[in-house]
């Protein structure tokens, strides 16, 4: 089965790649997730929402806003 077929219905959040974000996902996500070149895919929409609130806008990081 093709990867795009598997993740086609998953929620997407755009954000840069960092080890901290990966660690957050490993510790907090209730379901599967996948990251590829700054695009984060989440099987569980709740995981995507929480990740997006925390990391979705790289502007937050540049402005020093930590959620």
Backbone as CSV, one residue per row, in Angstrom:
resi,resn,N_x,N_y,N_z,CA_x,CA_y,CA_z,C_x,C_y,C_z
1,UNK,0.843,-1.177,0.000,0.000,0.000,0.000,0.894,1.248,0.000
2,UNK,0.519,2.211,-0.777,1.241,3.464,-0.933,1.063,4.347,0.314
3,UNK,2.127,5.027,0.736,2.079,5.895,1.915,1.023,6.984,1.781
4,UNK,0.932,7.596,0.613,-0.052,8.666,0.403,-1.477,8.157,0.527
5,UNK,-1.707,6.917,0.207,-3.026,6.317,0.367,-3.356,6.191,1.851
6,UNK,-2.367,5.862,2.645,-2.569,5.695,4.084,-2.865,7.028,4.767
7,UNK,-2.113,8.077,4.421,-2.231,9.348,5.141,-3.155,10.369,4.469
8,UNK,-3.833,9.994,3.401,-4.638,10.961,2.642,-5.742,11.604,3.465
9,UNK,-6.256,10.948,4.487,-7.335,11.497,5.308,-6.847,12.040,6.647
10,UNK,-5.546,12.056,6.848,-4.998,12.535,8.108,-4.966,14.059,8.123
11,UNK,-4.957,14.639,9.315,-4.860,16.091,9.480,-3.427,16.540,9.251
12,UNK,-3.267,17.735,8.688,-1.944,18.240,8.325,-1.671,19.557,9.059
13,UNK,-0.449,19.684,9.584,0.023,20.926,10.196,1.394,21.223,9.606
14,UNK,1.593,22.451,9.142,2.890,22.871,8.613,3.710,23.476,9.745
15,UNK,4.913,22.988,9.923,5.826,23.514,10.936,7.210,22.947,10.661
16,UNK,8.222,23.678,11.055,9.589,23.213,10.845,9.853,21.935,11.640
17,UNK,10.910,21.254,11.286,11.299,20.028,11.973,12.257,20.359,13.114
18,UNK,11.966,19.863,14.296,12.913,19.960,15.405,12.775,18.719,16.277
19,UNK,13.819,18.428,17.008,13.774,17.282,17.925,12.740,17.500,19.019
20,UNK,12.576,18.744,19.471,11.596,19.041,20.520,10.182,18.697,20.063
21,UNK,9.865,18.984,18.808,8.533,18.689,18.276,8.312,17.184,18.165
22,UNK,9.337,16.478,17.734,9.238,15.027,17.666,9.035,14.445,19.060
23,UNK,9.786,14.930,20.031,9.632,14.458,21.417,8.234,14.744,21.934
24,UNK,7.705,15.941,21.614,6.352,16.272,22.039,5.358,15.258,21.470
25,UNK,5.495,14.948,20.198,4.588,13.985,19.561,4.690,12.609,20.211
26,UNK,5.901,12.170,20.458,6.098,10.856,21.070,5.485,10.782,22.461
27,UNK,5.533,11.882,23.185,5.015,11.908,24.554,3.520,12.201,24.638
28,UNK,2.950,12.907,23.652,1.576,13.406,23.786,0.558,12.868,22.799
29,UNK,0.969,12.390,21.659,0.000,11.945,20.649,-0.663,10.640,21.071
30,UNK,-1.970,10.602,20.861,-2.745,9.407,21.188,-2.774,8.400,20.049
31,UNK,-2.394,8.843,18.850,-2.433,7.964,17.692,-1.182,8.202,16.834
32,UNK,-1.216,7.683,15.639,-0.057,7.752,14.749,0.162,9.152,14.204
33,UNK,1.425,9.454,13.903,1.784,10.718,13.268,2.958,10.456,12.335
34,UNK,3.178,11.379,11.416,4.237,11.241,10.420,4.732,12.636,10.072
35,UNK,6.029,12.814,9.959,6.610,14.104,9.611,7.472,13.940,8.371
36,UNK,7.289,14.869,7.453,8.098,14.857,6.235,8.346,16.291,5.789
37,UNK,9.577,16.741,5.908,9.996,18.049,5.393,9.112,19.207,5.852
38,UNK,8.841,19.277,7.142,8.067,20.391,7.669,6.569,20.244,7.541
39,UNK,6.110,19.100,7.096,4.685,18.809,7.058,4.423,17.661,8.016
40,UNK,3.600,17.925,8.995,3.263,16.943,10.022,1.873,16.397,9.745
41,UNK,1.729,15.087,9.723,0.463,14.416,9.463,0.037,13.698,10.743
42,UNK,-1.225,13.838,11.103,-1.746,13.220,12.315,-3.003,12.431,12.002
43,UNK,-3.025,11.169,12.417,-4.208,10.340,12.217,-5.357,10.841,13.084
44,UNK,-5.036,11.274,14.304,-6.029,11.770,15.250,-6.103,13.296,15.129
45,UNK,-7.277,13.822,14.807,-7.409,15.270,14.622,-7.156,16.042,15.911
46,UNK,-7.411,15.432,17.049,-7.126,16.089,18.335,-5.618,16.290,18.492
47,UNK,-4.842,15.291,18.130,-3.381,15.423,18.175,-2.928,16.575,17.285
48,UNK,-3.513,16.675,16.098,-3.150,17.743,15.164,-3.514,19.111,15.731
49,UNK,-4.673,19.199,16.359,-5.105,20.473,16.944,-4.160,20.914,18.051
50,UNK,-3.833,20.018,18.956,-2.931,20.367,20.062,-1.539,20.724,19.548
51,UNK,-1.046,19.958,18.590,0.257,20.254,17.995,0.224,21.613,17.295
52,UNK,-0.850,21.863,16.559,-0.988,23.132,15.845,-1.039,24.327,16.782
53,UNK,-1.719,24.176,17.904,-1.768,25.262,18.881,-0.381,25.553,19.459
54,UNK,0.376,24.501,19.642,1.694,24.667,20.242,2.757,25.062,19.218
55,UNK,2.727,24.456,18.033,3.821,24.607,17.070,3.402,25.047,15.674
56,UNK,2.132,25.177,15.394,1.670,25.412,14.032,2.209,26.665,13.368
57,UNK,2.444,27.687,14.141,2.956,28.916,13.562,4.395,29.126,14.000
58,UNK,5.296,29.047,13.048,6.701,29.287,13.368,6.913,30.737,13.772
59,UNK,5.944,31.593,13.438,5.998,32.983,13.882,5.997,33.049,15.409
60,UNK,5.250,32.156,16.054,5.237,32.117,17.517,6.640,31.930,18.065
61,UNK,7.388,31.008,17.478,8.737,30.741,17.942,9.627,31.950,17.740
62,UNK,9.525,32.590,16.574,10.349,33.754,16.280,10.022,34.925,17.206
63,UNK,8.762,35.021,17.624,8.339,36.111,18.497,8.584,35.799,19.968
64,UNK,9.065,34.584,20.248,9.332,34.204,21.628,8.088,33.824,22.405
65,UNK,7.012,33.470,21.689,5.774,33.058,22.352,5.819,31.560,22.561
66,UNK,5.725,31.127,23.801,5.721,29.702,24.119,4.357,29.314,24.676
67,UNK,3.676,28.423,23.975,2.345,27.990,24.404,2.473,26.642,25.067
